[in-house]
Amino acid sequence: MLRVIADALPAEARIFVGVTDPIDPVVETPEQVRDRILEAARHLPAERLGTCDDCGFAPFADDVSTSRETAFAKIAARLEGTRLAEEALGL
């Protein structure tokens, strides 16, 4: 999928890659997040990559499947993993 996106990527576009799964109760490690970003950077220009939480953490009606603590832990892992990827990519 990343190769398809790369082939269709307009010159001015920035691509945001979902690096955490808001439905999975397991919190990703910063290293897992870093590795997902580095995988995306093999196909997409690293300087135009952004990270996000896959589908976000917005609650739907009575959905309480992801606790506030888990959501914030996943966001913290995304931030630290993004920092690690920036360092690995020399950005």
N, C-alpha and C positions, 0 to 999 in steps of 0.2 A: 504494500500500500504506500509506503514511503517513497518508493521509486515512481509510482504513478503521480503522486503529489509533486515530486521534484520535476517531472516532465511537464506538468501543467502550471507550474509556479510562475505567476507574473513577476516581473522584475522588482516591483515595489512592495510585494507582499511579505508579511511576516507570518510564520506558521507557529501555532501554539500546539504543543504535543501534550496529551494527557499522560501524566506520569504516576498518578496515584489512583487507586480504585476506591471510590467513596462507598461502595456497597460491601466490599470485603472488610471484615472487622480487623484483619491483621494489618498493622501499621507497617508500611514499607520502611526499609532502612534508607538512610541517605545514600548509601552505596548502590542499592538497587535503583534508586531514582537516577543517580549519576549514570549508571550503565544504560538505562533506557534513553537518556539524553544522548549519550555517546553513540548508541545505535542509530538514533535519528540523524545525528550529525554525519554518519557515514553516507547518507543519502541526500541530505538537505544542507544548505549553507548554514554553518554554525552561527554566523553573525546575524542571521535572520530567524533563528529559533527562539521560541518562548516556551515556557512550561505552564501547565495548568493542571487542575485536578480533573480527571476524566469525568465529565458530566456535572461536576460541582457538587456541593453539599446542601443545596436548597431542599428543604423538607417538602414532601408532597402529602397534603392532607394530614393523616394521622401516622405517617411513617416516622418511626423513631429507631430505625435499624442502625443508624450511625449516631453514637453519642457525641455530644459537644466535645468531650475530651479526646475522643478518637479523631474527630474531624480536625481539631487543632494540632494533634500529634502528627497527622498526615500532612498538614500544611507545613509544619515545622520541618518534616523530612523532605518535603518538596523544596523548600528554601535552601536547606543545607545541601541537598543533593545537587541542586542547580549551581550552588557555589562551587562544589567539588568538580562538576563538569566544566564550569568556566575555567577553573584552574587547569584541569587536564587539557583543555582545548587552547589554552593560552589567551583567553579573552579577558 
